[in-house]
């Protein structure tokens, strides 16, 4: 677990960086993916890089938000790990800009931050993050959550085209079309929408949706489902406050229905 140093230093001090039993355990990551790590604290950045590389990932560190977006467009990362409070902008704004940039809009984003309030966590998810990890953190848990997010993106969907009024869901290409326009969606948003749309008229509890879409639910809360539903409504509904498709069933969960 990452722990704070002495009150006199005012800095966070990493544990000893010699290889430990934790870092020697096999992570079994067969695909070498590139992860962008945006973290201005050099000690934390080294700790994160050490454990991610031990897990088989390639790491590109950035000490500020400057230039990250341009570099991501040139070399699309498999995942971005963002601190919120960094020079050259902040992680929240960077996440927002990632989601607004078509070439990298679907890139998984995880926040790694000292902001622990629920409001900050909800804001991060609303801006398009796929997970939110708070400091102090366990390096092994960090790696596990990175892997969980990547698995969610790598699991193929059965190719099909689902058409429901003015919504078209192309599962093979992972393309969402709403009223004739392509709408960017993260893999989690797409999978949640696809699952609900394939089961029109059926009510799902939050826990059922977590099991079906997230699968590895040990780090995800039912509150996250509410945030994702709100984001999907903003993309498919003409009036997200009065949804026609993605309806709330009070006391039960959510149902996708096709208006008659």
C-alpha positions in Angstrom: 0.0 0.0 0.0 1.3 3.4 -0.9 1.7 5.4 2.3 2.4 9.0 3.2 5.8 10.0 4.6 6.5 12.0 7.7 4.6 15.1 8.5 7.9 17.0 8.5 8.6 16.1 4.9 5.1 16.8 3.6 5.7 14.4 0.8 4.5 10.9 0.0 7.3 8.4 0.3 7.2 5.2 -1.8 8.0 1.9 -0.3 11.4 0.4 -0.9 11.7 -0.1 -4.7 13.8 -3.3 -4.6 11.9 -6.3 -6.1 9.5 -7.8 -3.5 7.4 -10.9 -3.4 4.5 -8.7 -4.7 6.5 -7.5 -7.7 7.8 -10.9 -8.5 4.4 -12.6 -8.7 3.5 -13.4 -12.3 0.8 -11.1 -13.8 0.4 -13.2 -17.0 -0.3 -10.4 -19.4 0.3 -12.0 -22.8 -0.2 -8.8 -24.9 2.2 -5.9 -24.4 0.0 -2.8 -24.3 1.2 0.8 -24.0 -0.1 2.8 -21.0 0.2 6.5 -20.8 0.8 7.5 -17.1 0.2 11.2 -16.4 1.7 11.9 -12.9 3.8 14.8 -11.8 5.1 13.2 -8.6 8.3 11.4 -9.7 8.2 8.9 -6.9 4.7 7.8 -7.6 5.4 7.7 -11.3 8.4 5.4 -10.8 6.3 3.1 -8.5 3.5 2.9 -11.0 5.8 2.3 -13.9 7.7 -0.4 -12.0 4.6 -2.5 -11.3 3.0 -2.0 -14.7 6.2 -3.0 -16.5 6.6 -6.0 -14.2 3.1 -6.9 -15.4 4.2 -6.8 -19.0 3.0 -3.4 -20.0 4.9 -0.7 -21.8 4.7 2.6 -20.0 5.0 6.2 -21.3 5.3 8.7 -18.4 4.2 12.3 -18.6 4.9 14.8 -15.8 2.2 17.2 -17.0 -0.9 17.3 -19.2 0.9 19.3 -21.9 1.4 17.4 -25.1 -0.4 14.2 -23.9 -3.3 14.6 -26.3 -1.1 15.2 -29.3 1.1 12.2 -28.5 -2.0 10.0 -27.9 -3.2 10.8 -31.4 0.1 9.8 -32.9 0.6 6.7 -30.8 -2.8 5.5 -29.5 -2.3 4.0 -26.1 -4.1 1.0 -24.9 -5.1 2.9 -21.7 -4.4 6.2 -20.0 -3.8 6.5 -16.3 -4.4 10.1 -15.1 -3.7 12.1 -12.0 -6.2 15.0 -11.6 -3.9 17.6 -10.2 -1.0 17.9 -12.7 0.7 20.9 -14.3 -0.3 22.1 -17.7 -4.0 21.6 -17.1 -5.7 18.9 -15.1 -6.6 15.2 -15.5 -10.4 16.0 -15.6 -10.0 18.4 -18.5 -7.6 16.0 -20.3 -10.2 13.2 -19.9 -12.9 15.4 -21.3 -10.7 16.3 -24.3 -9.9 12.6 -24.9 -13.6 11.8 -25.1 -14.1 14.7 -27.5 -11.3 13.6 -29.9 -12.7 11.0 -32.4 -9.3 9.3 -33.0 -8.9 8.4 -29.3 -12.3 8.8 -27.9 -12.7 5.1 -27.0 -9.4 4.9 -25.2 -9.8 3.5 -21.7 -9.1 6.1 -18.9 -8.5 5.5 -15.3 -8.0 8.2 -12.7 -5.3 7.7 -10.0 -5.8 10.6 -7.6 -5.7 11.9 -4.1 -9.2 13.2 -4.4 -11.3 10.8 -2.5 -14.7 12.5 -2.2 -17.7 10.7 -3.8 -18.5 13.9 -5.8 -15.0 13.8 -7.4 -15.4 10.1 -8.2 -18.8 10.7 -9.8 -17.5 13.6 -11.8 -14.6 11.5 -13.1 -17.0 8.8 -14.3 -19.3 11.4 -15.8 -16.4 12.8 -17.8 -15.8 9.4 -19.3 -13.4 7.6 -17.0 -13.6 3.8 -16.9 -12.4 3.5 -13.3 -11.3 5.8 -10.4 -8.6 4.8 -8.0 -7.7 6.9 -5.0 -4.4 7.4 -3.2 -3.0 5.8 -1.1 -3.2 2.7 -3.3 -2.1 -0.8 -3.5 0.2 -1.4 -6.6 -1.2 -4.9 -7.0 -4.7 -3.6 -6.9 -3.8 -0.9 -9.5 -2.5 -3.6 -11.9 -5.6 -5.8 -11.3 -7.9 -2.9 -12.1 -5.9 -1.9 -15.2 -6.2 -5.5 -16.4 -9.9 -5.6 -15.6 -10.6 -2.5 -17.7 -8.5 -3.8 -20.6 -10.4 -7.1 -20.5 -13.6 -5.3 -20.8 -12.3 -3.7 -24.0 -10.8 -6.8 -25.5 -13.7 -9.2 -25.1 -15.3 -9.4 -28.6 -19.0 -9.0 -29.1 -20.9 -11.2 -31.4 -21.1 -9.4 -34.7 -24.6 -8.1 -35.4 -26.4 -4.9 -36.3 -29.2 -3.9 -33.9 -31.6 -1.3 -35.2 -34.2 0.3 -33.0 -36.0 3.2 -34.5 -33.3 5.9 -34.9 -30.6 4.0 -33.1 -28.2 1.6 -34.8 -25.7 -0.5 -32.9 -23.0 -2.2 -35.0 -21.4 -4.7 -32.6 -18.8 -6.0 -35.0 -17.4 -2.5 -35.7 -18.4 -1.1 -32.3 -20.1 1.8 -33.9 -23.1 3.6 -32.5 -25.3 5.6 -34.9 -28.0 7.9 -33.6 -30.3 9.7 -36.0 -27.9 9.1 -38.9 -24.8 10.4 -37.1 -21.9 8.4 -35.6 -21.7 9.0 -31.9 -18.5 8.3 -30.0 -18.9 5.8 -27.1 -16.4 4.2 -24.8 -16.3 0.4 -24.8 -18.1 0.3 -21.4 -20.9 2.6 -22.7 -21.2 0.6 -25.9 -21.3 -2.8 -24.1 -23.9 -1.6 -21.6 -26.1 -0.1 -24.3 -25.7 -3.2 -26.5 -26.7 -5.5 -23.6 -29.8 -3.5 -22.7 -30.9 -3.1 -26.4 -30.6 -6.9 -27.0 -33.0 -7.5 -24.2 -35.7 -4.9 -24.9 -38.5 -4.8 -22.4 -36.6 -6.7 -19.7 -35.8 -5.0 -16.3 -32.3 -5.4 -15.0 -31.1 -4.5 -11.5 -27.8 -2.7 -11.2 -26.1 -5.8 -9.8 -27.3 -7.8 -12.9 -25.9 -5.2 -15.2 -22.6 -5.2 -13.3 -22.3 -9.0 -13.7 -23.2 -8.9 -17.4 -21.2 -5.9 -18.5 -18.4 -5.4 -16.0 -18.0 -9.0 -15.0 -15.1 -8.3 -12.7 -17.2 -6.3 -10.2 -14.9 -6.3 -7.2 -13.9 -2.7 -7.9 -17.1 -1.3 -9.4 -20.1 -0.1 -7.4 -23.8 0.0 -8.4 -23.5 3.8 -8.4 -21.3 3.5 -11.4 -24.1 2.0 -13.4 -26.2 5.1 -12.7 -23.4 7.3 -14.0 -23.1 5.2 -17.2 -26.8 5.2 -17.8 -26.8 9.0 -17.6 -24.0 9.2 -20.1 -25.7 6.9 -22.5 -28.9 8.9 -22.3 -27.0 12.0 -23.2 -25.9 10.3 -26.4 -29.1 8.5 -27.6 -32.0 10.5 -26.2 -33.4 13.7 -27.6 -34.3 14.8 -24.0 -32.1 12.9 -21.5 -34.2 14.1 -18.6 -37.3 12.5 -20.2 -35.8 9.3 -21.8 -37.8 7.4 -24.4 -35.5 4.4 -24.7 -33.5 3.9 -21.5 -36.1 4.0 -18.8 -35.7 3.8 -15.0 -37.9 1.3 -13.2 -38.3 2.8 -9.8 -37.1 0.4 -7.0 -35.9 -2.1 -9.6 -33.4 -0.9 -12.1 -33.3 -0.1 -15.8 -35.2 -1.2 -18.9 -34.6 -0.5 -22.6 -37.8 -0.2 -24.6 -38.7 0.8 -28.1 -41.5 3.5 -28.1 -44.7 2.5 -29.9 
